[in-house]
Amino acid sequence: MRHILAFAATAVLAAGSAAAQSQLSIATGGTGGVYYPMGGGLAEVINNHVEGMSATAEVTGASVENMGLIATGDADLAIGLADTVQQAYSGTGRFEGQELSMIRAVGSLYANMVQIVTPADSGISSIEDLAGKRVSVGAPGSGTEVNARTLLEANGMSFDDFEAQRLNFNETADALANGDIDAGFWSVGAPTSSILNLATTQDVRMISLTEEQVAAATEADQTFAALSLAGGTYEGIDEDVSTIGVPNVLVVSSETDEETVYQITKAMYENIADLQAVHPAANETTVEFTMNATPVPLHPGALRYFEEAGAEIPDDLRP
């Protein structure tokens, strides 16, 4: 993360020059998650509905890396988990001493669910059963890794309790299918392609959290919310799964041109059916969700759109 600190001083100039270009880069995540298709859908919305702008979704290491890409001006837009976005903005957690105060929100897209998958015959039925096992905790620097650590530590466990492997979504699914690991964490919108594909070829189960575990996690991190993954979302997982989730936030630099962000925000919300056609997680992408779930102030361009749309904007979302 040192490169973030090293480049932070030039972030204002870099982000400003990036915004002046018509070609926009959207930092997403791995191809096996939801960030990449959502970013691709947003790029299509921009390409089709915003005159003079062309956007491309880029594969990245997801949330933590994406905040650095905004800080250095190497990405114009980025998606990140609310807790990671909040930590970056405030210089806490993974960003201790590396405050990225230029982070601003365009809006909140949908909620990630922490999904813990294990083979049906693994004998693992609770997070305590992960002790001594081989467990993927997400790609290095990903929001999945951050969420897994917070959930476990809130419940008296840590990565030291098992053999932690840092694999992306597709790698985690492959490792489960091949018997190379015993369980894997996903923090992603549901359904996600990598679990869908895994569940069609393997018998898997998903670990449900207890009420006490959910309460401990939401107390440890205010961006967590109690969620239920509906039974039938994935093949073979018929019962509802109790878990936690974190909103996903679309962010830009505070130095990005106001008119640019206004046009992007307007295009996204007024053509939301285009995003929903790409992934059902976009059914949650509403003005109301943004007002209720966004952890950092809005960019003035986004704020302008929401004011025009008649939204009741909380004081803490105003820059």
Secondary structure, 3 states (H helix, E strand, C coil): CHHHHHHHCCHHHHHHHHHHCCEEEEECCCCCCCHHHHHHHHHHHHHHHCCCCEEEEECCCCHHHHHHHHHHCCCCEEEEEHHHHHHHHHCCHHHCCCCCCCEEEEEEEEEEEEEEEEECCCCCCCHHHHCCCEEECCCCCCHHHHHHHHHHHHCCCCHHHCEEECCCHHHHHHHHHCCCCCEEEEEECCCCHHHHHHHHHCCEEECCCCHHHHHHHHHHCCCCEEEEECCCCECCECCCEEEEEEEEEEEEECCCCHHHHHHHHHHHHHCHHHHHHHCHHHHHCCHHHHHHHCCCCECHHHHHHHHHCCCCCCHHHCC
